[in-house]
C-alpha cells in the first residue's frame, strides 16, 4: 500500500529479523514448546492434554455417544467447521491422546454409530456421511495399532 517501493523495502528487509525474534520469544514459552512438540508428534499424553485450553480438548456426544478426551486440537473446537468430534480423527490438526483404552472406547462407540446409521439408512453405504464414518473408523484403528505397536516395543 506504499506509493514508494523504497518504503516497502524497509519492511521486507526487516521481516527475517523480526520473524527470528518473534520465534525466539515464543520458543521461550513452555506452553508454546509443548504445543509445538505436540503438533510435530501429532499426539499428546494425558498431562499435555490437560494443559491445553478447554477449547482445544476434543470432546462431544455424536448421536448420543460420549466421545471425550480423545486428544487435542491445534486450533480449538470453536474455530473448527468440522463436527462432530469424530471428524477430528480425520483432521490434520488433531493430536490424539497416547492412551490406547480411550481410542478403543471411541472405536466401540463409532461402531455403534455406524450400526445405527446402517439401520436408519437401510444399508446405504455410498453416502458422504457413511464414507466419513468409515474413514474415521479406519483412522481410529490405525491409531490403536500404532499404540499397540508402541506398547509391544517398550
N, C-alpha and C positions, 0 to 999 in steps of 0.2 A: 504494500500500500504506500510505499515511499516513492516520491517522484524522482529521487536521485539514487542511482544504483550504489553509489559510494556509501550512503547512509545504511542501506540494506546490507552491504558487505561487512559492516561492523558487527552486525548480529550474527552473520554467517561465520565470521572468523572466531567469535566468542563462543559459539554453540558447543564445540567439542569440549572446551574447558569447563563451561557451565555444566554440561552433562556429566563430566567426570566428577565435579564437586558434588552434584546432587546425588549421584550414585554412591559416592564415598560416604556422604552423610547418611543416606538411607541404609547403607550397609552396616552402619554402626548400631542400628536399632535391632535389638534381639527379636522383636516381633517381625520385622521385615526379613531378617535372616531365616526365621522359622517358616514364614510364608514362602520365601524364595526357595528354600530347600524342599518344602512340600510340593511346590509346583514342579520342581525339577524331578522329583521322585514319583509324582502322581499318587502318592499315598501318605497317610498320616498315622501316627499312633494315637492312642486314646488321650494322652497328655497334650499332644499338639492339637487334637480336635477340640478339646475342652478350652484351649487358649484362644481359639478362633472366635470372632464376634458371633453372637447368636444367629445373625442373618446368614452367616457363611457355614453354619452347621446344617447339613441336609436332613430334612425330615418331612413327613407328610403322611396322609392317610388315603391313598388312592383306592377307590372302590371299597372304602371301609377297612382296609388292611393297613395297619400301622407300619410305616417304613421310617425308622428313626435311627440316628446315629450311624448311618452307613458311610459317612465321610464328610468332606468339606467342599465348599465351592469357592473358587478363586474370586468370583465377582459378587457373590451373595444372591440368595434366592429372590429377594425383592427386585433385583435388577434383571432377572432371567426370564426370558419369554417361554422357556420350556416348563411344562407341567405334565403330570405330577412329578413327585420326587423320583419316581422310577426313571424318568427321562434323564436324570443326572448321570446315571450309569453310562449312558451313551454320549456323554459330553466331554470334550477335551479339557474343560475347566474343572472337572470333577477330580477330587483327591480321595480315593477310597480308604476306609479305615483298615488298618492291618490287624483285624480281628476276624478270624475265619467264621466263627459262630454267628456273628452279625450278618454276614453275607449268606450263610446257609439259611438263616431265618428269613431273610429278604427273598431268597430264591424260592423257598416254600410258599411265601405269600404271593410271589409273582406267578407261580404255577397255579395257585388257586384263582388268581385274577384271570389267567389265560383260560382256565376251565370255565369260569363264569362267562367270559367273553364268547367262547365257543358255544356254550349253551344258549346264550342270548342271540347270537348271530347265526345259529344253525350251521356252524362249522365253516363259515365263510373265511377262508384263510388268505384272501388276496387284498383285504382292506389295508390301508396305511396303518391303522391302529394295531391290527394284528401283526403286521410287519415290524412295527416298533417294539411290541411286546416280545417278539421272537428275538430281535437284536439285543434287547436289554437282558433277556434270559441268557443268551449266549455270552454276553459280556460278564454277567454275574458268575456264570460257570467258569469262565476264563480266570476271573479274579480268585475264585475258590481254588482252582487248580494251581495257580501260582502260589497261593498261600500254603497249600498242602505241600508243594514242592519246597517252599522255604522251610516248613516245619521238618520235613524229611532231611533237609541238608544241615539242620542245626546240630 
